[in-house]
């Protein structure tokens, strides 16, 4: 096996895995808007860690389970916070009305892809519970409102 070919975890059933800590930082989102992490799918969801922006960075920290049940050796993130198919997982950040802020003029979500998380970083986080996998995202979009749609991390995922 070449370096980088190892599978971090033994084959596990789809519902099992080990936990890693992730942090998403929204850089300077517009003031007065609520943001939060979406738990659940479709119309059956709730917004966790709801925060109202004051123009400063917002931090969302949470745990996800990860395993290698995809079949191609790539990480598979599982749990109520993850969205999308096994080969394209992501996290939603709810914004404005979607985050429960009924008086907001915004009703958006940010889709944060987990595809940039490689086994090398995940292994570090699994070996050391103090290691946090972090993504920094622009909080403001080109229209001056909150970022929305798929937003890639500024510096990729780091640990």
Beta strands, then each sheet from edge to edge (+ up, - down):
strand 1: 18-27
strand 2: 34-41
strand 3: 44-52
strand 4: 58-67
strand 5: 76-78
strand 6: 82-83
strand 7: 90-96
strand 8: 107-113
strand 9: 132-138
strand 10: 149-150
sheet 1: 5+ 4- 1+ 9+
sheet 2: 3+ 2- 7+ 6-
sheet 3: 3+ 2- 7+ 8- 10-
end
